[in-house]
Amino acid sequence: MSTIDSLYQRFLKYPSISTDTRNIARESIFFALKGDNFDANTFAEKALTSGAVYAVIDNIAYKTSDQCILVPDVLTTLQDLARHHRSQLNIPVIGLTGTNGKTTTKELINTVLSEKYKTFATKGNLNNHIGVPLSVLSITGETEIAVIEMGANHQKEIEFLCGIAQPTHGLITNVGMAHLEGFGGFEGVKKGKAELYAWLKQHHGFAFIHRDNPYLLEMSAAAGLNKVVYYGSESTDAVHGKLLKTDPLIELSWATAKGTYSASVNLTGAYNFENAMAAICIGQFFELSPEQVNAGLSAYQPKNNRSQLTKTESNTVICDFYNANPSSMSAALKNISLLNSRHKTVIIGDMFELGDESAVQHGLIAGEAAALHADELILIGKHFYALKDKYKGTFFHTPEEAGAYLQANPVKNSLVLLKGSRGMALEKLLPLL
């Protein structure tokens, strides 16, 4: 019996994986993954005393008992185990990637499909080379449909993650200006995301495509996809619709050959229309009734600081500080410009991983933000700060400096956009708003 077969038999008996000794699930299997600043092999004994039944390690020095399973490489073993588990599952798996809207779209799809099926969806944004295996290993025998989010910041990563998740259906939300450093520019982004289409073509899977997006049409045509379901604004699309309202939350109408329906979603931003349409299209494909689709849409409650409208004691804040890139930043700025409010405050932070494009892209966004003529414009981070003599606004090196300013100059009775890359940690400012 191979190592993976043997480990899988143990996993079937104890189907819970732990990777952090600060949070060990009882009767779980601990995988001693290495990080940039730690070697979890050193925590194997602690994991076992904390309740794990086995510890998978790759350093023989830490094999203290038969509960320690020695393998050549812990991460590779975790990925191989997930790949093997996936091969035992005979269910639809929807693979989802894209520059913007991945997590929101995943959550919308999950909420909609849950009206009819027992679904599993990636928790949070566990969408990388560690998160995807952990997600796949969380799929149980009761699951009827799974939605697996896949993120990437360089080429061949989506291809690799598809090999683990093995999607039968797939969706690319969009392609935009993000992770330019790793992908090697925008064309590299398109090539990297299109690896999902290549997988679906090779494995006879279905692709859900937003027909209004010319990049997706170009990429799907290049992949030679023949199992395609379109959604968008054209009456020829399987599901077509239009945005009715965006202030403050979105309302839309959508239609199929059988009828026209109205829906509302607890999200702000016209850019979320296409995310909702993707969920509607997938719900229809998997034979949910219009009533079930709309029930799922209305049940969605954003909790991930993406396009999340939050009312504080003093203001209404658009919490969109989970991540940022030029395309999502531009969309957020356009959205606040369209919303009705007597007073508007824009607080934006640096965008990461833009490589040689960073200075240009930050300049474009600073100019776009200045053109909004918001009552107050605050720009935070070293990249924006470098532009303080070129654009109007109040500039700070760090969120801490901006926080001190907001304490001394509180914002009240305003509609506030709070957006920046994850590393900027702009959530620190929310208590001050």
C-alpha positions as CSV (number, residue, x, y, z in Angstrom):
1,M,0.0,0.0,0.0
2,S,1.4,3.4,-1.0
3,T,2.0,6.2,1.6
4,I,-1.0,8.1,0.2
5,D,-3.3,5.1,0.2
6,S,-2.3,4.3,3.8
7,L,-2.7,7.9,4.9
8,Y,-6.0,8.1,3.1
9,Q,-7.3,5.1,5.1
10,R,-6.4,7.0,8.3
11,F,-8.0,10.2,6.9
12,L,-11.3,8.3,6.3
13,K,-11.3,7.4,10.0
14,Y,-10.2,10.8,11.1
15,P,-11.4,13.2,8.4
16,S,-10.2,16.4,9.9
17,I,-6.9,18.3,9.1
18,S,-5.0,20.7,11.3
19,T,-2.1,22.8,10.4
20,D,-1.9,25.2,13.4
21,T,-1.1,24.0,16.9
22,R,-2.8,27.0,18.3
23,N,-6.1,25.5,17.0
24,I,-5.9,21.7,16.9
25,A,-9.2,19.9,16.3
26,R,-9.5,16.8,18.4
27,E,-8.9,13.6,16.5
28,S,-7.4,15.4,13.6
29,I,-4.4,14.7,11.5
30,F,-1.7,17.4,11.9
31,F,0.3,18.4,8.8
32,A,3.6,20.0,9.8
33,L,3.9,22.6,7.1
34,K,6.9,24.9,6.8
35,G,6.5,28.6,6.7
36,D,9.0,31.4,5.9
37,N,9.9,31.8,9.6
38,F,9.0,28.4,11.2
39,D,9.3,24.7,10.8
40,A,6.1,23.0,12.1
41,N,8.0,19.7,12.5
42,T,9.1,21.2,15.8
43,F,5.4,21.4,16.8
44,A,4.5,17.8,16.0
45,E,4.7,16.6,19.6
46,K,2.6,19.6,20.8
47,A,0.0,18.8,18.2
48,L,-0.3,15.2,19.4
49,T,-0.6,16.2,23.1
50,S,-3.2,18.8,22.0
51,G,-5.5,16.2,20.5
52,A,-4.2,15.2,17.1
53,V,-4.2,11.5,16.4
54,Y,-1.4,11.7,13.9
55,A,1.3,14.2,12.9
56,V,2.6,14.1,9.3
57,I,6.3,15.2,9.4
58,D,9.2,15.3,7.0
59,N,12.1,15.5,9.5
60,I,13.0,12.2,11.1
61,A,14.4,14.0,14.1
62,Y,10.9,14.7,15.3
63,K,9.5,11.1,14.9
64,T,8.9,10.5,18.5
65,S,6.3,7.7,18.1
66,D,4.2,5.7,15.7
67,Q,1.7,8.6,15.6
68,C,4.3,10.5,13.6
69,I,4.0,9.7,9.9
70,L,7.3,10.4,8.1
71,V,7.0,11.5,4.5
72,P,9.5,13.1,2.0
73,D,7.6,16.4,1.9
74,V,4.6,17.5,4.0
75,L,3.2,20.0,1.6
76,T,3.4,17.6,-1.4
77,T,1.8,14.9,0.7
78,L,-1.1,17.2,1.7
79,Q,-1.6,18.1,-2.0
80,D,-1.4,14.4,-3.1
81,L,-3.9,13.4,-0.4
82,A,-6.3,16.1,-1.6
83,R,-5.9,15.0,-5.2
84,H,-6.6,11.4,-4.1
85,H,-9.7,12.4,-2.1
86,R,-11.0,14.4,-5.0
87,S,-10.7,11.4,-7.3
88,Q,-13.0,9.4,-5.0
89,L,-15.8,12.1,-5.3
90,N,-18.4,11.9,-8.0
91,I,-20.0,15.3,-7.7
92,P,-19.9,18.6,-9.7
93,V,-17.0,20.8,-8.6
94,I,-17.2,24.4,-9.7
95,G,-13.7,25.9,-10.0
96,L,-13.7,29.7,-9.8
97,T,-10.9,32.2,-10.4
98,G,-10.6,35.8,-11.7
99,T,-8.9,39.1,-10.8
100,N,-11.8,40.6,-8.9
101,G,-15.0,39.3,-7.3
102,K,-13.8,35.7,-6.7
103,T,-14.8,35.4,-3.1
104,T,-18.0,37.4,-3.4
105,T,-19.1,35.4,-6.4
106,K,-18.2,32.1,-4.6
107,E,-20.3,33.1,-1.7
108,L,-23.2,34.1,-3.9
109,I,-23.1,30.8,-5.8
110,N,-22.9,28.9,-2.5
111,T,-25.8,30.7,-1.0
112,V,-28.0,30.2,-4.1
113,L,-27.1,26.5,-4.6
114,S,-27.7,25.9,-0.9
115,E,-31.4,26.5,-1.5
116,K,-31.5,23.1,-3.2
117,Y,-28.3,21.2,-2.5
118,K,-25.9,20.3,0.3
119,T,-23.0,22.4,-0.8
120,F,-19.5,23.1,0.2
121,A,-17.6,26.2,-0.7
122,T,-14.1,27.4,0.1
123,K,-13.9,29.0,3.5
124,G,-12.7,32.6,3.5
125,N,-10.0,32.8,0.8
126,L,-8.2,29.5,1.3
127,N,-7.5,29.6,-2.4
128,N,-3.8,28.9,-2.8
129,H,-1.5,25.9,-3.0
130,I,-2.3,25.1,0.7
131,G,-5.8,26.4,0.9
132,V,-7.2,24.5,-2.1
133,P,-6.0,21.1,-0.8
134,L,-7.5,21.9,2.6
135,S,-10.7,22.9,0.9
136,V,-10.9,19.7,-1.1
137,L,-10.2,17.6,2.0
138,S,-13.2,19.4,3.7
139,I,-15.6,18.0,1.1
140,T,-17.6,15.2,2.8
141,G,-19.6,12.3,1.4
142,E,-22.8,14.3,2.1
143,T,-21.7,17.1,-0.2
144,E,-23.7,17.3,-3.5
145,I,-21.9,20.3,-5.1
146,A,-18.6,22.0,-4.2
147,V,-17.4,25.5,-5.1
148,I,-13.6,25.8,-5.0
149,E,-12.0,29.2,-5.3
150,M,-8.6,29.3,-6.9
151,G,-6.2,32.3,-6.6
152,A,-3.0,32.9,-8.4
153,N,-0.2,35.4,-8.7
154,H,1.9,33.7,-11.4
155,Q,1.4,31.5,-14.4
156,K,0.9,27.7,-14.1
157,E,-0.6,28.2,-10.6
158,I,-4.2,27.8,-11.8
159,E,-3.2,24.8,-13.8
160,F,-1.6,23.2,-10.7
161,L,-4.7,24.0,-8.5
162,C,-7.0,22.5,-11.2
163,G,-5.0,19.3,-10.9
164,I,-6.0,19.1,-7.3
165,A,-9.6,20.4,-7.4
166,Q,-10.3,18.7,-10.8
167,P,-13.3,21.0,-11.6
168,T,-16.1,19.7,-13.7
169,H,-17.4,23.3,-14.2
170,G,-15.6,26.6,-14.2
171,L,-16.0,30.3,-14.0
172,I,-13.5,33.2,-14.5
173,T,-15.1,36.3,-13.0
174,N,-13.0,38.8,-15.0
175,V,-9.3,39.7,-15.7
176,G,-7.8,42.9,-14.6
177,M,-4.6,44.7,-13.5
178,A,-3.5,42.7,-10.5
179,H,-0.4,40.6,-9.6
180,L,1.3,42.2,-12.6
181,E,4.7,41.6,-11.0
182,G,4.2,37.8,-10.8
183,F,2.2,37.3,-14.0
184,G,4.5,39.6,-16.1
185,G,1.9,42.1,-17.2
186,F,-1.7,42.1,-18.2
187,E,-1.3,39.6,-21.0
188,G,0.3,37.3,-18.5
189,V,-2.7,37.7,-16.2
190,K,-5.0,36.6,-19.1
191,K,-2.8,33.6,-19.9
192,G,-2.6,32.6,-16.3
193,K,-6.4,32.8,-15.6
194,A,-7.1,31.0,-19.0
195,E,-5.5,27.9,-17.6
196,L,-8.9,27.1,-16.1
197,Y,-10.5,27.2,-19.6
198,A,-7.7,24.9,-20.8
199,W,-8.4,22.4,-18.0
200,L,-12.2,22.4,-18.8
201,K,-11.5,21.9,-22.5
202,Q,-9.2,19.0,-21.8
203,H,-11.6,17.3,-19.3
204,H,-14.9,18.1,-21.2
205,G,-16.1,20.5,-18.5
206,F,-18.6,23.3,-18.7
207,A,-17.6,27.0,-18.6
208,F,-19.9,29.8,-17.4
209,I,-18.9,32.9,-19.3
210,H,-19.9,36.5,-19.0
211,R,-20.5,37.4,-22.6
212,D,-20.2,41.1,-22.0
213,N,-16.5,40.7,-21.2
214,P,-14.5,40.8,-24.4
215,Y,-11.4,39.4,-22.7
216,L,-13.3,36.3,-21.5
217,L,-14.7,35.8,-25.0
218,E,-11.2,36.0,-26.5
219,M,-9.7,33.6,-23.9
220,S,-12.5,31.1,-24.2
221,A,-12.3,31.1,-28.0
222,A,-8.5,30.6,-27.8
223,A,-9.1,27.6,-25.5
224,G,-11.6,26.1,-28.0
225,L,-14.3,25.6,-25.4
226,N,-17.4,23.8,-26.7
227,K,-19.4,23.3,-23.5
228,V,-20.3,26.9,-22.7
229,V,-23.2,28.6,-20.9
230,Y,-23.4,32.4,-21.4
231,Y,-24.8,35.0,-19.1
232,G,-24.9,38.8,-19.6
233,S,-27.1,41.4,-21.1
234,E,-28.0,39.9,-24.5
235,S,-31.3,38.1,-25.0
236,T,-29.5,35.2,-26.6
237,D,-27.7,34.5,-23.3
238,A,-28.9,31.5,-21.2
239,V,-29.5,34.1,-18.5
240,H,-29.7,37.8,-19.3
241,G,-30.4,40.7,-17.1
242,K,-30.0,44.4,-16.3
243,L,-29.1,46.5,-13.3
244,L,-32.1,48.5,-12.0
245,K,-30.7,50.2,-9.0
246,T,-27.3,50.6,-7.2
247,D,-28.1,53.1,-4.4
248,P,-27.2,52.0,-1.8
249,L,-27.7,48.2,-2.6
250,I,-28.1,46.6,-6.0
251,E,-31.4,45.5,-7.5
252,L,-31.7,43.8,-10.9
253,S,-34.0,42.0,-13.3
254,W,-33.0,38.7,-14.9
255,A,-34.6,36.5,-17.5
256,T,-34.5,33.1,-19.1
257,A,-36.6,31.7,-21.9
258,K,-39.2,30.9,-19.3
259,G,-39.7,34.4,-17.8
260,T,-38.4,37.6,-16.2
261,Y,-37.8,38.0,-12.5
262,S,-36.6,40.7,-10.1
263,A,-34.0,40.3,-7.4
264,S,-32.1,42.3,-4.7
265,V,-28.7,41.6,-3.2
266,N,-27.1,43.0,0.0
267,L,-24.2,44.4,-1.9
268,T,-23.2,47.8,-3.0
269,G,-21.5,48.6,-6.4
270,A,-22.6,48.2,-10.0
271,Y,-19.6,45.9,-10.5
272,N,-21.4,43.3,-8.3
273,F,-24.2,42.9,-10.9
274,E,-22.1,40.5,-12.9
275,N,-21.2,38.5,-9.8
276,A,-24.9,38.1,-9.0
277,M,-25.6,37.2,-12.7
278,A,-23.0,34.4,-12.4
279,A,-24.7,33.0,-9.4
280,I,-28.1,33.2,-11.1
281,C,-26.7,31.5,-14.2
282,I,-25.2,28.6,-12.2
283,G,-28.4,28.3,-10.2
284,Q,-30.4,28.0,-13.3
285,F,-28.0,25.5,-14.8
286,F,-28.4,23.2,-11.8
287,E,-32.1,23.4,-12.1
288,L,-33.1,25.7,-9.2
289,S,-36.5,27.4,-9.5
290,P,-36.5,31.2,-10.0
291,E,-37.9,31.4,-6.5
292,Q,-35.0,29.4,-5.1
293,V,-32.5,31.5,-7.0
294,N,-34.0,34.8,-5.7
295,A,-34.2,33.4,-2.1
296,G,-30.5,32.6,-2.2
297,L,-29.6,36.0,-3.5
298,S,-31.6,37.9,-0.9
299,A,-30.2,35.6,1.9
300,Y,-26.6,36.6,1.1
301,Q,-25.1,38.6,3.9
302,P,-21.6,40.0,3.1
303,K,-19.2,39.5,6.0
304,N,-15.9,39.6,4.3
305,N,-15.2,43.3,4.0
306,R,-15.8,43.2,0.2
307,S,-18.4,45.8,-0.9
308,Q,-19.9,45.6,2.5
309,L,-22.1,48.5,3.6
310,T,-21.6,49.1,7.3
311,K,-23.4,51.7,9.4
312,T,-21.4,53.1,12.3
313,E,-22.5,55.6,14.9
314,S,-21.3,58.5,12.8
315,N,-21.1,57.3,9.1
316,T,-22.1,54.8,6.5
317,V,-18.9,53.0,5.4
318,I,-18.3,51.0,2.3
319,C,-15.9,48.4,3.8
320,D,-13.9,47.2,0.8
321,F,-10.5,46.8,2.4
322,Y,-9.9,43.1,2.0
323,N,-7.9,43.7,-1.2
324,A,-7.3,46.2,-4.0
325,N,-5.8,46.4,-7.5
326,P,-6.2,49.1,-10.1
327,S,-9.3,47.7,-11.7
328,S,-11.2,47.1,-8.4
329,M,-10.1,50.4,-7.1
330,S,-11.4,52.2,-10.2
331,A,-14.7,50.4,-9.9
332,A,-15.0,51.3,-6.2
333,L,-14.3,55.0,-7.0
334,K,-16.9,55.0,-9.8
335,N,-19.4,53.4,-7.5
336,I,-19.2,56.0,-4.7
337,S,-19.4,58.7,-7.4
338,L,-22.8,57.4,-8.4
339,L,-24.2,57.0,-4.8
340,N,-26.4,59.8,-3.4
341,S,-25.0,61.4,-0.2
342,R,-24.6,65.0,1.0
343,H,-21.1,64.3,2.2
344,K,-18.5,61.8,0.8
345,T,-15.2,60.8,2.2
346,V,-12.7,58.6,0.2
347,I,-9.9,56.8,2.1
348,I,-7.7,54.6,-0.1
349,G,-4.5,52.7,0.5
350,D,-1.7,51.4,-1.5
351,M,-2.1,48.6,-4.0
352,F,0.5,45.8,-3.9
353,E,2.2,43.5,-6.4
354,L,2.1,45.8,-9.3
355,G,5.8,45.6,-10.2
356,D,7.1,48.1,-12.7
357,E,3.5,49.4,-13.2
358,S,3.1,50.5,-9.6
359,A,4.0,54.2,-10.0
360,V,1.8,54.6,-13.1
361,Q,-1.2,52.8,-11.7
362,H,-1.1,54.6,-8.4
363,G,-0.9,57.9,-10.3
364,L,-3.9,57.0,-12.4
365,I,-5.9,56.1,-9.3
366,A,-4.9,59.2,-7.4
367,G,-6.0,61.3,-10.4
368,E,-9.3,59.4,-10.6
369,A,-9.9,59.9,-6.9
370,A,-9.1,63.6,-7.1
371,A,-11.5,64.0,-10.0
372,L,-14.4,62.8,-7.8
373,H,-14.4,66.1,-5.8
374,A,-15.2,64.2,-2.6
375,D,-15.5,66.3,0.5
376,E,-12.4,64.7,1.9
377,L,-9.8,62.5,0.1
378,I,-7.2,60.6,2.2
379,L,-4.5,58.6,0.5
380,I,-2.3,56.2,2.5
381,G,0.9,54.3,1.9
382,K,4.4,54.9,0.4
383,H,3.2,54.6,-3.2
384,F,0.5,57.2,-2.8
385,Y,2.6,59.4,-0.6
386,A,5.2,59.7,-3.4
387,L,2.4,61.5,-5.4
388,K,1.5,64.1,-2.7
389,D,2.9,67.0,-4.7
390,K,1.0,66.0,-7.9
391,Y,-2.5,65.4,-6.7
392,K,-4.9,66.9,-4.3
393,G,-5.8,65.1,-1.1
394,T,-4.4,64.5,2.3
395,F,-1.5,62.0,2.2
396,F,-0.1,59.7,4.9
397,H,2.7,57.2,5.0
398,T,0.9,54.7,7.3
399,P,-2.6,53.9,8.6
400,E,-1.4,54.9,12.0
401,E,-0.7,58.4,10.8
402,A,-4.0,58.5,9.1
403,G,-5.7,57.3,12.3
404,A,-4.1,60.1,14.3
405,Y,-5.5,62.6,11.8
406,L,-9.0,61.1,11.9
407,Q,-9.0,61.2,15.7
408,A,-8.1,64.9,15.6
409,N,-10.5,65.6,12.7
410,P,-13.4,63.1,13.0
411,V,-15.5,62.3,10.0
412,K,-19.3,62.6,10.7
413,N,-22.5,62.1,8.7
414,S,-20.6,61.0,5.6
415,L,-20.6,58.2,3.1
416,V,-17.1,56.7,3.4
417,L,-15.2,54.5,1.0
418,L,-12.4,52.6,2.8
419,K,-10.4,50.5,0.3
420,G,-6.8,49.3,0.0
421,S,-4.7,46.2,-0.4
422,R,-4.8,43.6,2.4
423,G,-1.3,44.5,3.6
424,M,-2.4,48.0,4.4
425,A,-4.7,46.8,7.2
426,L,-7.2,49.6,6.7
427,E,-9.6,47.8,9.1
428,K,-7.6,49.7,11.8
429,L,-9.4,52.8,10.7
430,L,-12.9,51.5,10.9
431,P,-13.3,52.2,14.7
432,L,-12.4,55.8,14.0
433,L,-15.2,56.2,11.5
